[in-house]
Amino acid sequence: MAKNKKRNSRTTSLISLIVILLIICIGGYLGINGFGKGRMITYLKPWGEAISLGLDLRGGVYTVYQADDPDVENFDEKMSSTVNILISRLTRQGFTEATVTRQGNDRIRVEIPNVSDPNEILTIIGTPALLEFVDESGKVLMEGSMVQNAALAQDENGQPCVSFQLTDEGTRLFAEATAANLGKQISINLDGETISSPVVNAVIAGGRGEITGNFTAEEASTLASLILSGALPLNLTQLEVSAISATLGVEALDKAVQAGLIGVILVMLFMLFRYRIMGVIADLALTLYIMIVILLLALTGAQLTLPGVAGIILGIGMAVDANVVIFERIKEELRVGRPLESSISKGFDRALTAIIDANVTTVIAAIVLYAFGTGSVRGFALTLGIGVVTSMFTAIFVTHKLLDIFVDLGAKNEKLYLA
């Protein structure tokens, strides 16, 4: 009975090791070459194509604006509306990968990849959007320049709606338009695209009205921002504008990847020399770690920046460090005369607290950097956070599983674990 149980355990461990090796080999091949090119219906992109590159690696334009009057009433709300309007303008012009973020309290940073002419972007950002109120026959009843204000509000039933206020001329035109279109729709078009089609329920003669519907608060707020997109809520002054060469970014990425590969190879050789069979296990776990990190970057759509590459490399160092802590604890247990299986279990228990404490503090730092940073700083924070969480997973679970597999397969000579 005991022999059969032992034989079954070895068979299970052998199958597990084969599966892990197959995952590494197949995953590495698909990551480099992709799958399904040509006439295949499904297509798995190589990692190099699947990962979105940031502005510093792909090239493009960035600019920084500052609000002229940060003491204006409802400043934070108007800053948020300005960011949403800029995003909307760029998206409508086809720059779907552009990022617009607040920088500090009163600044806005705009980054647009794959653009070489800064003037092209500045024209888009500075050009008011064309907002029109159109009846069912397509006749323009009023232009967006006559909308003085629009904001999130609540209707008489307490539901989110959009309240708006018109200029004097707009008040006159809209009163005539609503009187002529009672019970009909008046569409609100932004650059030729319909963003809302409310039905006129009453004549709006006072220059104030509401757009009601099954809105969420977020949808109503977005609609209000779009209605105001004919003009930005705040006056912005351009502080900085720069074009980044794509060639420079590609060269920087190639050098960073080359340096990272050299570093990983040297680390793997060191682990083999220093920890023998545990070094083999560490190298397998490190390979899985790198594959998981790259896969997560591809799946999440995160933009990889040059500092982000540094974050990945730093994460590799922390993954190796976690294995070093574990292996040193195991060796300490072996030196005091514990059996191998007990040394592995006890070593992991002793190392676990130190690994979690070190990694959790780094994750907190990454979260703070991501929350308050902008541009490449957020790229670094994101890759660092992904790397640290993945390193904890590979160290705590993958390394432990591999050690158990090797022991089950007969690697029980303590000389293999003690340098």
C-alpha positions as CSV (number, residue, x, y, z in Angstrom):
1,M,0.0,0.0,0.0
2,A,2.8,2.4,1.0
3,K,4.7,1.6,-2.2
4,N,1.7,2.2,-4.4
5,K,1.0,5.5,-2.6
6,K,4.6,6.6,-3.1
7,R,4.5,5.5,-6.8
8,N,1.3,7.5,-7.3
9,S,2.9,10.5,-5.7
10,R,5.9,10.3,-8.0
11,T,3.7,9.9,-11.0
12,T,1.6,13.0,-10.0
13,S,4.8,15.0,-9.4
14,L,6.3,13.9,-12.8
15,I,3.1,14.9,-14.6
16,S,3.0,18.3,-12.8
17,L,6.6,19.0,-13.7
18,I,6.0,18.1,-17.4
19,V,2.9,20.4,-17.4
20,I,4.9,23.3,-16.0
21,L,7.7,22.8,-18.5
22,L,5.1,22.6,-21.3
23,I,3.5,25.8,-20.1
24,I,6.9,27.5,-20.2
25,C,7.8,26.2,-23.7
26,I,4.4,26.8,-25.3
27,G,3.9,30.1,-23.6
28,G,7.3,31.3,-24.7
29,Y,6.8,30.2,-28.3
30,L,3.3,31.8,-28.5
31,G,4.7,35.0,-26.8
32,I,7.4,35.3,-29.4
33,N,5.6,34.2,-32.5
34,G,1.9,34.6,-31.8
35,F,-0.7,32.2,-33.2
36,G,-3.3,32.2,-35.9
37,K,-1.8,34.5,-38.5
38,G,-3.0,34.4,-42.1
39,R,-6.4,32.9,-42.7
40,M,-7.0,31.8,-39.1
41,I,-10.2,33.2,-37.5
42,T,-8.6,33.8,-34.1
43,Y,-5.3,35.5,-33.8
44,L,-3.1,35.7,-30.7
45,K,-0.7,38.5,-31.1
46,P,3.0,38.2,-30.0
47,W,3.7,40.0,-26.8
48,G,5.7,42.6,-28.6
49,E,2.5,43.6,-30.6
50,A,0.0,43.0,-27.8
51,I,1.6,45.3,-25.3
52,S,0.8,49.0,-25.8
53,L,3.9,51.2,-25.7
54,G,3.8,54.5,-23.9
55,L,4.7,57.9,-25.4
56,D,8.4,57.8,-24.5
57,L,8.8,54.5,-26.4
58,R,6.4,54.9,-29.3
59,G,6.9,58.6,-29.9
60,G,4.3,61.4,-30.1
61,V,3.4,64.7,-28.6
62,Y,2.7,65.8,-25.1
63,T,1.7,69.2,-23.7
64,V,1.0,70.6,-20.2
65,Y,-1.7,73.2,-19.5
66,Q,-2.3,75.3,-16.4
67,A,-5.7,76.8,-15.4
68,D,-5.5,80.5,-15.2
69,D,-7.7,81.0,-12.2
70,P,-7.7,78.2,-9.6
71,D,-9.8,80.3,-7.2
72,V,-12.8,80.2,-9.4
73,E,-16.0,78.8,-8.0
74,N,-16.4,75.0,-8.4
75,F,-12.8,74.7,-9.6
76,D,-12.5,70.9,-9.2
77,E,-15.7,70.3,-11.0
78,K,-14.7,72.5,-13.9
79,M,-11.2,70.9,-14.0
80,S,-12.9,67.4,-14.3
81,S,-15.2,68.8,-17.0
82,T,-12.2,70.2,-18.9
83,V,-10.4,66.9,-18.8
84,N,-13.6,65.1,-20.1
85,I,-14.0,67.6,-22.9
86,L,-10.4,67.3,-24.0
87,I,-10.7,63.5,-24.0
88,S,-14.0,63.7,-26.0
89,R,-12.4,66.1,-28.6
90,L,-9.4,63.9,-29.1
91,T,-11.4,60.7,-29.3
92,R,-13.8,62.2,-31.9
93,Q,-10.7,63.1,-34.0
94,G,-9.5,59.5,-33.9
95,F,-6.9,59.7,-31.2
96,T,-8.3,57.0,-29.1
97,E,-5.1,56.1,-27.3
98,A,-4.5,59.7,-26.1
99,T,-4.4,60.2,-22.3
100,V,-5.5,63.3,-20.5
101,T,-4.8,63.5,-16.8
102,R,-4.7,66.1,-14.1
103,Q,-1.2,66.9,-12.9
104,G,-1.3,68.4,-9.4
105,N,-4.1,70.8,-8.6
106,D,-4.3,73.1,-11.6
107,R,-2.5,71.4,-14.4
108,I,-3.6,69.1,-17.2
109,R,-1.2,66.8,-19.1
110,V,-2.2,65.6,-22.6
111,E,-0.2,62.8,-24.3
112,I,-0.9,61.6,-27.8
113,P,1.2,58.7,-29.3
114,N,2.0,58.3,-33.0
115,V,1.9,62.0,-33.8
116,S,4.8,64.0,-35.0
117,D,3.3,67.5,-35.4
118,P,2.5,69.3,-32.2
119,N,0.5,72.0,-34.0
120,E,-2.0,69.3,-35.2
121,I,-2.9,68.4,-31.6
122,L,-2.9,72.0,-30.4
123,T,-5.4,72.9,-33.1
124,I,-7.7,70.0,-32.1
125,I,-7.5,70.9,-28.4
126,G,-8.0,74.6,-29.0
127,T,-10.8,74.4,-31.6
128,P,-14.4,74.6,-30.1
129,A,-16.6,71.6,-30.9
130,L,-19.6,72.2,-33.1
131,L,-22.7,71.7,-31.0
132,E,-26.1,72.1,-32.7
133,F,-29.8,71.6,-31.7
134,V,-31.6,70.0,-34.6
135,D,-35.3,69.2,-35.3
136,E,-36.6,66.0,-36.8
137,S,-36.3,67.4,-40.3
138,G,-32.6,68.2,-39.8
139,K,-33.0,71.9,-39.5
140,V,-30.5,73.6,-37.1
141,L,-32.6,75.4,-34.4
142,M,-29.8,76.7,-32.2
143,E,-26.0,76.5,-31.8
144,G,-24.1,75.4,-28.8
145,S,-22.5,78.9,-28.4
146,M,-25.9,80.0,-27.0
147,V,-25.7,77.5,-24.1
148,Q,-24.4,79.5,-21.2
149,N,-24.2,76.7,-18.7
150,A,-25.1,73.0,-18.3
151,A,-24.7,70.8,-15.2
152,L,-25.8,67.7,-13.4
153,A,-29.0,68.2,-11.5
154,Q,-32.1,66.3,-10.2
155,D,-35.5,66.3,-11.7
156,E,-38.7,66.6,-9.7
157,N,-38.6,62.8,-9.0
158,G,-35.0,63.1,-7.6
159,Q,-33.5,61.4,-10.7
160,P,-30.3,62.6,-12.4
161,C,-30.9,65.0,-15.2
162,V,-29.1,67.8,-17.1
163,S,-30.1,71.4,-16.3
164,F,-29.1,74.1,-18.8
165,Q,-29.2,77.9,-19.0
166,L,-29.2,79.8,-22.3
167,T,-28.0,83.2,-23.4
168,D,-30.6,85.9,-24.2
169,E,-30.5,85.1,-27.9
170,G,-30.6,81.4,-27.1
171,T,-33.6,81.9,-24.9
172,R,-35.6,83.5,-27.7
173,L,-34.6,80.9,-30.3
174,F,-35.2,78.0,-28.0
175,A,-38.7,79.3,-27.0
176,E,-39.6,79.4,-30.6
177,A,-38.1,76.0,-31.3
178,T,-39.8,74.2,-28.5
179,A,-43.2,75.8,-29.3
180,A,-42.9,74.6,-32.9
181,N,-41.8,71.0,-31.8
182,L,-44.1,70.1,-28.9
183,G,-44.2,66.3,-28.6
184,K,-41.4,65.9,-31.0
185,Q,-37.7,65.3,-30.6
186,I,-35.0,67.9,-30.7
187,S,-31.6,66.2,-31.2
188,I,-28.4,67.5,-29.7
189,N,-25.6,66.9,-32.2
190,L,-21.9,67.2,-31.4
191,D,-19.6,67.4,-34.5
192,G,-22.4,65.7,-36.5
193,E,-22.9,62.9,-33.9
194,T,-26.2,62.7,-31.9
195,I,-25.5,62.7,-28.2
196,S,-29.1,63.0,-27.0
197,S,-32.6,63.2,-28.5
198,P,-35.0,64.5,-25.8
199,V,-38.7,64.9,-26.5
200,V,-40.1,68.4,-26.0
201,N,-42.8,68.2,-23.3
202,A,-43.3,72.0,-22.8
203,V,-42.4,75.3,-24.2
204,I,-39.1,76.5,-22.6
205,A,-39.4,80.3,-22.6
206,G,-37.3,81.3,-19.6
207,G,-33.9,80.3,-20.9
208,R,-33.7,77.4,-18.4
209,G,-34.6,73.8,-18.9
210,E,-33.9,70.2,-18.1
211,I,-33.0,67.1,-20.2
212,T,-34.5,64.1,-18.4
213,G,-34.2,60.4,-19.2
214,N,-33.0,57.2,-17.6
215,F,-29.6,58.7,-16.8
216,T,-27.2,57.7,-14.2
217,A,-25.4,60.5,-12.4
218,E,-22.3,59.8,-14.4
219,E,-24.2,59.8,-17.7
220,A,-25.9,63.1,-16.9
221,S,-22.6,64.6,-15.9
222,T,-20.9,63.5,-19.1
223,L,-23.8,64.8,-21.2
224,A,-23.5,68.2,-19.5
225,S,-19.8,68.3,-20.2
226,L,-20.5,67.4,-23.9
227,I,-23.1,70.2,-24.2
228,L,-20.5,72.6,-22.8
229,S,-17.8,71.4,-25.1
230,G,-18.2,74.3,-27.5
231,A,-16.0,76.1,-25.0
232,L,-13.8,74.9,-22.2
233,P,-15.0,75.7,-18.6
234,L,-11.6,77.1,-17.7
235,N,-9.1,79.3,-19.5
236,L,-5.9,77.3,-20.0
237,T,-2.3,78.5,-20.5
238,Q,0.1,76.2,-22.3
239,L,3.2,75.7,-20.2
240,E,5.1,73.0,-22.1
241,V,4.8,71.2,-25.4
242,S,7.2,68.7,-26.9
243,A,7.5,66.1,-29.6
244,I,9.2,62.8,-28.8
245,S,11.0,60.9,-31.6
246,A,9.7,57.4,-32.2
247,T,13.3,56.4,-33.2
248,L,14.6,57.5,-29.9
249,G,11.9,55.5,-28.1
250,V,12.6,52.3,-30.1
251,E,16.4,52.6,-29.4
252,A,15.8,53.2,-25.7
253,L,13.4,50.2,-25.5
254,D,15.9,47.9,-27.4
255,K,18.7,48.9,-25.0
256,A,16.5,48.4,-22.0
257,V,15.3,45.0,-23.1
258,Q,18.9,44.0,-24.0
259,A,20.1,45.1,-20.5
260,G,17.2,43.3,-18.9
261,L,18.0,40.0,-20.7
262,I,21.6,40.2,-19.8
263,G,20.7,40.9,-16.2
264,V,18.2,38.0,-16.1
265,I,20.8,35.5,-17.5
266,L,23.4,36.6,-15.0
267,V,20.9,36.3,-12.1
268,M,19.9,32.8,-13.3
269,L,23.6,31.7,-13.6
270,F,24.2,33.0,-10.1
271,M,21.2,31.2,-8.6
272,L,22.4,27.9,-10.2
273,F,25.9,28.4,-8.9
274,R,24.9,29.5,-5.4
275,Y,21.9,27.2,-4.7
276,R,22.3,24.2,-7.0
277,I,19.0,22.3,-7.3
278,M,17.2,25.1,-5.6
279,G,18.7,27.4,-8.2
280,V,17.2,25.3,-11.0
281,I,13.8,25.7,-9.2
282,A,14.4,29.5,-8.8
283,D,15.1,29.8,-12.5
284,L,12.0,27.9,-13.5
285,A,9.9,30.1,-11.1
286,L,11.6,33.3,-12.5
287,T,10.8,32.2,-16.1
288,L,7.1,31.8,-15.1
289,Y,7.2,35.1,-13.3
290,I,8.4,37.0,-16.4
291,M,5.8,35.3,-18.6
292,I,2.9,36.1,-16.2
293,V,4.0,39.8,-15.9
294,I,4.2,40.2,-19.7
295,L,0.8,38.4,-20.1
296,L,-0.8,40.7,-17.5
297,L,0.5,43.8,-19.2
298,A,-0.9,42.6,-22.6
299,L,-4.3,41.6,-21.1
300,T,-4.8,44.8,-19.1
301,G,-3.9,47.1,-22.0
302,A,-1.4,48.9,-19.8
303,Q,1.0,51.2,-21.6
304,L,4.6,50.2,-21.2
305,T,6.9,53.1,-20.6
306,L,10.7,53.2,-20.2
307,P,10.4,53.7,-16.5
308,G,7.8,50.8,-16.7
309,V,10.6,48.6,-18.1
310,A,12.7,49.6,-15.1
311,G,9.7,48.6,-12.9
312,I,9.7,45.1,-14.5
313,I,13.4,44.7,-13.9
314,L,13.0,45.8,-10.3
315,G,10.2,43.3,-9.9
316,I,12.5,40.6,-11.2
317,G,15.0,41.5,-8.6
318,M,12.4,41.3,-5.9
319,A,11.2,37.9,-7.1
320,V,14.7,36.6,-6.9
321,D,15.2,38.2,-3.5
322,A,12.1,36.3,-2.2
323,N,13.5,33.0,-3.4
324,V,16.9,33.8,-1.7
325,V,15.1,34.4,1.6
326,I,13.3,31.1,1.3
327,F,16.3,29.1,0.3
328,E,18.5,30.6,3.1
329,R,15.8,29.7,5.7
330,I,15.7,26.1,4.3
331,K,19.5,25.8,4.5
332,E,19.4,27.0,8.1
333,E,16.9,24.3,9.0
334,L,19.0,21.7,7.2
335,R,22.1,22.7,9.1
336,V,20.4,22.2,12.5
337,G,19.6,18.6,11.5
338,R,16.0,18.7,10.4
339,P,14.9,16.3,7.6
340,L,14.6,17.7,4.1
341,E,10.7,17.8,3.9
342,S,10.5,19.4,7.4
343,S,13.2,21.9,6.5
344,I,11.3,23.0,3.4
345,S,8.1,23.4,5.3
346,K,9.7,25.2,8.2
347,G,11.8,27.4,5.9
348,F,8.8,28.6,4.0
349,D,6.9,29.4,7.2
350,R,9.9,31.4,8.5
351,A,10.4,33.3,5.2
352,L,6.7,34.0,4.6
353,T,6.4,36.9,7.0
354,A,9.5,38.7,5.7
355,I,8.4,38.3,2.1
356,I,4.9,39.6,2.7
357,D,6.0,42.5,4.8
358,A,8.6,43.6,2.2
359,N,6.3,43.2,-0.8
360,V,3.2,44.8,0.8
361,T,5.1,48.0,1.6
362,T,6.3,48.1,-2.0
363,V,2.7,47.6,-3.3
364,I,1.5,50.5,-1.1
365,A,4.2,52.7,-2.6
366,A,3.2,51.6,-6.1
367,I,-0.5,52.5,-5.4
368,V,0.5,55.9,-4.1
369,L,2.7,56.6,-7.1
370,Y,-0.1,55.5,-9.5
371,A,-2.8,57.5,-7.7
372,F,-0.8,60.8,-7.6
373,G,1.7,60.4,-10.5
374,T,1.3,61.2,-14.1
375,G,2.7,60.0,-17.4
376,S,5.7,57.7,-17.1
377,V,5.5,57.7,-13.3
378,R,2.2,55.9,-13.5
379,G,3.7,53.5,-16.0
380,F,6.5,52.7,-13.5
381,A,4.0,52.3,-10.7
382,L,1.7,50.0,-12.6
383,T,4.5,47.6,-13.8
384,L,6.1,47.6,-10.3
385,G,2.8,46.8,-8.7
386,I,2.0,44.0,-11.2
387,G,5.6,42.7,-10.7
388,V,5.5,42.6,-6.9
389,V,2.1,40.9,-6.7
390,T,3.3,38.3,-9.3
391,S,6.6,37.8,-7.4
392,M,4.7,37.0,-4.2
393,F,2.6,34.4,-6.1
394,T,5.6,32.7,-7.7
395,A,7.6,32.7,-4.6
396,I,4.9,31.5,-2.2
397,F,3.2,29.0,-4.5
398,V,5.2,28.1,-7.6
399,T,8.6,27.8,-5.8
400,H,7.0,25.7,-3.0
401,K,5.3,23.5,-5.5
402,L,8.4,22.9,-7.5
403,L,10.4,22.0,-4.4
404,D,7.8,19.5,-3.4
405,I,7.9,18.0,-6.9
406,F,11.7,17.6,-7.0
407,V,11.6,16.0,-3.5
408,D,8.9,13.6,-4.6
409,L,10.9,12.7,-7.7
410,G,13.8,11.6,-5.5
411,A,16.0,14.7,-5.2
412,K,16.5,14.2,-1.4
413,N,20.3,14.3,-1.1
414,E,21.0,17.2,1.2
415,K,24.2,18.0,-0.6
416,L,22.0,19.2,-3.5
417,Y,20.6,21.9,-1.3
418,L,23.6,22.9,0.7
419,A,26.3,24.9,-1.1
